[in-house]
Amino acid sequence: VQLQASGGGLVHPGGSLRLSCAAPGFTSDYVVIGWFRQAPGMQREGISCFSSSDDSTYYADSVVGRFTISADKANNTVYLQMNDLKPEDTAVYYCATDPAIGGSYLLCHYRYVKNWGQGTLVTVSS
């Protein structure tokens, strides 16, 4: 599984960005995909995950109401729309999946996720 994240950049507080993850094999080889982030000096956290089997989603408390995960299943692409960005959202963002995990909540909390894309840096600063 080769994932590729893109869309990061520099944005002012209160601004928006949309991240994209090219996910070949999504829905056929694996059904759950998620967005994780790691800020400097912090542990990586699962912030939003999506299951194609039932279109269920999970959001971490830190992003609920501001971030939206969505999937274009036909084009094997998963998006993370990020609104009202805050300086504490500054991090490297990764998309990831694990064929052994079948639920959105589980993937976002799984410590040993198998497949990772390269990260994309999001910097929120004035």
N, C-alpha and C positions, 0 to 999 in steps of 0.2 A: 504494500500500500504506500503510494507516494502522494503526499499531500503538499499543497503549495499555497501559502498564505500571502496576501498582498493587501495594500490599501492603507498602511500606516503612514504616519507623518506628524507634522507639528500643527497643533491647533490651539487656539485660545480657550481659556475656560468658558464654558457655556456653549462651545461649538460642537460640531458633529463630524463623525467620520463613518465610513462604511468599509468594513473589512470583508474580503472575499477569500474563500478557500476552495481551490480546485481539488476535487475529491474523486478521482477515477475509481469506479467500482462501488460508489456509494449506492446503497439500497440493494445491490446484488451480492457484493462480497462482505459488506458490513452494514449495519442498520443504524448505528448511533454515531454521532460525530459531535465534537464539542470545541469550545473555545476556552483556552487557558491563558493565564498571564503570569508573568513573573517580574516583579519590580526589583530594583537593586536592593540586595540585602534581605529580600523576603522570599518566603517559600512560594513555589508555584501553586496557583489556585485555579480550580475549575470554575469559570464564571457563568457559562451558559452551554447547555447541551441539548441536542435534538435527536429524537428517535423517529426514524421514518416509518416504523412499523405501526405506530399509532399517532404520529405527529405530536407526541408529547414533548414538552420543553421543561427545562430546569434553569432557574436563574439564581445566582448567589444573591444574598441580601444586599451586597454592596452595589449591585447593578440593576436590581429589579426596578422597573418603572422607567429606566433610562435606556437600557439596551434591549434589542430585539434580535433574536436568532430566527433565520428563515432558510429555506432550502429550495433550490430550483432542481428538482429531482431529474428532470429531463436532461439537464446540462451538467449534472453532477457537481453542482456548486452550492456552497453554503455561505451565508452572509451573516455578518454581525453589524447591525446598525447601532451606532453608539451616539446618543444624544446627551445634551447637557453634561459634557465632559468636564471632569474636575482634575486638578493637579494630581490627586491621588490615583487617578486612572493611568498615569504614566507607567508604562511597562512594555516589555516585549510580549506580544500576543502570538499565540500558537493555535493552530487547529490540530486536532488529534482524534484518533479513533482506536478501537481495539475490537477485533471481530468476536472476541469472547464475551463482550459486554453487550447486554441487550436493552438496557434502560438508560434514559437520559440522566436521571439522578445518580445512578450507579457510576456512569462514566465520569461525571464531574467530580465524584468523590473517590475514584479509584486511584490508588497510589502508583500502580505499575502499568499505566497505559502504554500500549505497545508501539503504536505508530504515530509519529510526529512529523509535522511539516516544519520547514524552517520558520523562524519567527519574523514578525514584522513589528517594528518599533513604533509605538504611539507615545508622543510627548505632548503633554498638556501644560502650556505655560503662557504667561502673558509677556 
